[in-house]
Amino acid sequence: MNVLLSVAFVICWSSGFIGAKLGAGSADAVTILMWRFLPLALVLGAFAVVRARAAWRGLTARDLLRQCVIGALSQSGYLLTVYYAIQLGVSSGTTALIDGTQPLVAGALAGPLLRQYVSGRQWLGLCLGVAGVLVVTSADAAAARGVPLWAYAVPFLGMLSLVAATFLESRARRTVAPSVAMTIHCGTSAA
């Protein structure tokens, strides 16, 4: 069952940019995301009631609140900005590229926030990666007609939201079962 849930997660997550591009012309970003998360939250909720009840035992209100915040940041905050940027006219490829800098930003912030320091060689790689994103994004912004420049900051904000969720999760004292975390994240995002 875990393999099926993992495959479903990968399909749902990786189809996001395609769904955003297809849906941006016909519906608002919030509506698209509601229809993305509501069925998934219902399926995960049913699974939680029928098969994963034991995984919910022992969760405190603090655990639940932390997972709600992580879900709001990692799914709602991240995906809403991705869909909104595409709705504004930023190409899905550029949006994906900007959001793909998440590991670069997380690596740069790992030292100050987690005391996991980056070597000089790693900093060089991080800077080259950011420079590449800036070159491609600048070229896309120059070629785009009718897309406001501030629209390119929208996926960057989403990427920062995902970074914040990553650090919040890494600082948790207690590990929550993935099936429970995903149910809470999707329920929060659906709401």
Secondary structure, DSSP 8 states (H G I E B T S, - for coil): -HHHHHHHHHHHHHTHHHHHHHHHTTS-HHHHHHHHHHHHHHHHHHHHHHT-HHHHTT--HHHHHHHHHHHIIIIIIHHHHHHHHHHHT--HHHHHHHHTTHHHHHHHHHHHHHS----HHHHHHHHHHHHHHHHHHHHHHHH-SS--GGGGHHHHHHHHHHHHHHHHHHT-SS---HHHHHHHHHHHHH-
